[in-house]
């Protein structure tokens, strides 16, 4: 079996080779602006068909890159293929012409060739040439034909036609009958050029001489080499039935729409027979040579002669059907007569257009210029005439249009610029409508996504940002967040945030704040101080990841909010020598007398720097009042004799923050009869406009140190002078007032002298005991000099005591002692205040003198 198949394939190959040698290589045949080739059927895989690359003038090196290919409908068999290396069109699989083209005539393969970059479409037709690969065959191997002996000479008897799938010269060319003395053979041609044979009676039959005749019928085709098929004919001679049926006409024609339903009456045939009885009863049937397709579509009622539609018709498959009908009576030796019925089909618009997307180039860039080809679309309508004419259109609300390149081929192109941020995707409805009545249409939807291009810069949600940060913030804490939007997508919309380079008070901006490049959250890198920096601004940049990248900037204003973190600082009056501040008040002061003004500063701002003054403690709250806003200390009433000469006050300065901070100071007021020419500790202190580089505390310490040094040096000078001028103290009852040291042992102080003195023996309440120094030596004999220094006293008093007589002096000397009145005159003389109350010369212009 395998050897037989191999032999048959070898013969086919030899015939195909012979055909190619005789016909020569296939050459392109121009047909209406397209290429046309011819190729025989049954060629093996890889057989050469044509050199498309050369014929189309294409660059063979770019065929693969430009995706040169044959476009076919889905499900269709790919008989031919293109070699992308050399552009040769070759046979992909065996082509059986009889299978590809069922009907006769020219068999064409329509190819659509597509090449991209730029997009080009070519149409090629390949004619499949028939080869003689089929031998004629008869439906039956033996035919039985009954012929009445009374048959007249020249009677014709149609025979069953041989079938040969080949076409043209390869189909049935003629028939041959074996030699005999009674019948001859005539070959007839149908309208479709097919052949059939008829037996012609050439000699009268004599049943009594020969009851049957055996003939051999041979069908021959016109191929090279010639093929043939045979069938045996058995002719039985019957007794005479003198009359045969006769049709009204030898040929009939009828028109029938292709959508006629089954059971439709096609034609009513009528034949008559002059015989009577069974010899006159006629039966109708298809002739033996009626094609199988006709038997599938039509049916004949044997008795009535009605031809009925049996199966569905299709104009696109066959527009004409040829029926051969025979009429035969029921008598013995009945002779059949034949007629032809031509059924012409009328086309009906029963096929909607078919839309095929041949090539789609999606997605499309949003910056594609107008006229960019998006897809190639082919439409097909299997109907004919106006029913097969198709128009194609797209919806008018999209920026696309259809342009016709070939008949029933369209290209979908852009008509205007696209914008993905406005419309990211288009659903294009393609409508194909034929010209039939009623018209049929087909809609197909093509989705065209728009690819993004980085054509939009980021945009911040606000034109600028204002951020308020409380001072003393924790380093690393988030202070704000900036956000920007980019209408683009994917990496073109991925934003990264950064801070532009710059300086804040001479420091890089990166030492103050940082930003998260992904989220835009900003963080303070250091603790801010309102007293050092109150506001600053930074520039934030948002940049996308597109190519080229686009960016946007925004200014972020950062305002530092004040926090009550600085307590008030009292700058006037300043305590002296680490002690309390002192002030002299004349006893004659009237109510409302301005004693002095307490001045304080607060480094904070706003309510946190709004100061209020009040007295926390006072020796007598009825004597003085403090203005809460200005800090002015004034008297409430006049001094009385019983009022203490030293008034101790505690002043508190409180700011307006929450919680409030405060500072206190102690103030010692001395009530004197007359005011000396000296300076008080109250000063006119001007608040600095701008903080200086040197600290005020350093200045205060320098002034205090200078005052102490000056006071100490002045005391040494005074003690040295007293030591030089002093006299020895008397040991006869004269002594120093306690708690002073005694310069004359055993002596007692004079109570009379102290009663009239303006100095009190005991220190005032709240003061420490005076320091008494004994000054022996250098003074005049009989006198005792004493220096009493009080740490809280506003001045140092020099007391000149009466002379002290020694116990061994005589009585005469006692008469020379000074009287109490004399001592009173001396002791009543007050000394000027010590120079330690005078401030250094650098501070004197800023002090306020009270008279």
Phi, psi and omega in degrees: 000317180293325179293323178296318178295319179296320178296319180296316179297324178295319178297318178299318181296319180295321178294318178298319180295319178297321178298316180294322180294321180286319184278338183084172181294145180295132180243146179295132179249118180294130178220094176064041177085014179223163181273146179221133181235164176232137181215136178286155178285171174064021175284152181284165178298132179094359181296140181289136177244306182196160175260090184292322181300319180286317183292326180271353178072035181265153176282114186296334182286343183251007183297317181291318181295326181271008174055053177291123186203165175264128180262125180229161179289157180296133178088349181282147179283138182264090181286328183239154180214161182247133174275117185286347181277323182236000178072020182271134174272122184230167180282123180271322176213159186302136181255119174256108184301322183291336178274321182288315182241103181292317182281164179283186179092196183287132179254113183242140170254118181267119181249138173248118182258133184234133175227140186253169175056066358278166182285123180224145183234132179233147177245132182229135175248132178242117179274125178272113181274137182282141171242158184278078181253007178228138175266148177298142178227149176259150179298326179231150178282339180218133178251139176250121184236124178258125183233128179288145181293341178275005180300135183282156176296143182087359177297141184249141180229101180297141180251157178298130183285147171280147181252130177226113181298339180292164183235169177067222181290343181277352178276186182298121181263321183197170177239153180227135182248139178297145183301135177204170184259002185243327187236146171240171184237130174240133181262126180251154180243130177278176180294336179266019178069005176283156185252145169215158187250147176231133173279133180245125180286118182258342184217139182298142181270148177225104184299326183292334180274318182211115185279338182213152178231133179249124181236158176243119180258127180242131175256131182239139174260175183258018182281174177234112359285163183287141178241156183212161175218150185234157174212146179268140180242122175253113182257118177256129182271125182251164175293162191285135167236101200297329186245144177246154177298152180229125177283155178300322180211153184287337183219142179236150175228139182213148177249141185215129177293147185290343180263018179296137182283164177297142182095356180292136177286122180273310180199150174256111180273151181218125176227148182237150178225125184286347178288166179244164179069211181300329180291346179254353178278124188256139172239139183253144177199168176286145176294161182295334182265016175292132181298151179301326181297322179295319179296332178285329186266331188235159179220139180247129173286120188299324187268322185271336183081013178280133174262117184248152177281130183252319183237173181288143179261155178216109182298325184290339179271317177205125182268351182219133175239132182251116182253132175248116185245140176242147176241133186217132180280173185263006178285168177294148182053043180293141180250130180273138173246154189235152171217164181245136177241118177261117180256109177268126180271139175261128183292137176238142181286077183249008179237118176284151178299148176251129181251126180235127176275103185287316180211133181233126177251089179229155356284168180251137179293142182290343176262018178295136182288157175301140182098001178292131181282126181260318183205157172249128187238133175242142179236148182215134173232121185284352177286176181239167179064217179296332179293340180257356176278129188236138170244145185233140181208162176243163179298142186283351185267019178236151181278049179224158176212162178257135176238132183273122178261315174229173177297126181066018174233134183227152172244134178266118184234160177279149179250345180205172180293146180258158177220108183294329181290338177270308179229108181280344184204141179245133171255101187267122178267118180256123182246123175250124184229132178271178184260012181288175179228112356286153182288143175251146181222159177225134178246136177228138182253129178245123178267121181242101175284147179259123180278141186281145172235141183286079182245009179231126176280153176300154179224125179286151182291337179230148177293332175202162182238139175241123185238133179247120184238129176287136179296165184064028178293159179283130177300138181091355181281148179287134181250334178188179179217133175251151183217139178229156180238147176230118182295346179290181182230169179055225186292337177292342180254359178282120186252143172234138184254144178210162180254129180292150179295147179178179181229145175235112182054041176084356180252146177301144182296337180291346176274351180261309184226158172226166182222141174284120186295338182267314187264340183084007178286135181253142184231142175276129182269350179215163177280126183273148180236117182300327183286343179259319181216127184257334178198154173202168181227148179230160179246121181255136179245133173249124183232134179274175184259016180286179177229118353287154182289146176245152185216166176216151181241151176216146179263130178249115177267122181249120179250128179270125180270139182287143175235144184285077183246006178236122177283153177300149177240121180279121183253347179203133357282157179262133176294150185250136179057036178072006181258199179275158176285144183239158179203147177259137179233126178289141181293337181278006182297138180268168176301136181090004179295131181278108179285318181173176180235128175272125181244138178219158178232154177224125183290346180285183182228166177067218179298332180293341179251004178280116189258148174228144185246145177201157177268123177271318181225151178201147175297321178215109182290348181274353184268324190230155174223153182241125176290123186293335184265321186260339183080015179283132178259117181233160178277147178266333181209176177282156179284144176252165182296325182279357178288142180295147181280347177235122180246124180257126180239144173242117184255133176246135175246122184236138177270177184263016182283173177233113354286157183284145174247152185216165175219148181234158175212154177257139182230127180252116179257128177252126180270119183238161181286314179232149181272126177285165176277085182213175180255143178269173178279350175285135182228155172272105185253120179268129179291133179293142178287318179234142178296130181278167182287329178267144183285138176299330180297323178297320178296318179297319179295320179297317180296316180296317179297319178295321179296316181296316180297317180296319180295317181297318179295321179293322178296320179297320179296317181295317180297321179296320179293320180295320181297324181287328186261350185286161175241164179290146179281148179280143180262019184253050173098344176277138180208180180270152178292136173290149006269029179284161179284151183273133174263344177234108183295140178080354180276160181240146179286155179273116180290334180292321181295323184285333182295328184260359182281153177273002177256137179270145181286324179262143177288155180297162180297139179088000180249162178271165181293144180290151178266121183253134181244137177268129184243088177275172171090236198321346183275176178294148181294145177088004180238151179235125179254140183221138174246122179248116180246121175257130181295337180255006181279145179279349178208163178256132183256130172264120180251123177266109182269164179289156183293148182253125179266138179290156184293338182274002178288156181280174183293337181294325182291335181291334178288341180272000181292150180288146179282163179301325179296321178295318180296327179293323180294324181286315186288339180284350179282113181276142177275157174292155179300150180293157182288351179290348175280344180276130180280163177300161185295338181289339182255351185295325179294336183269359183266159182248127182265134177248134180268000000 
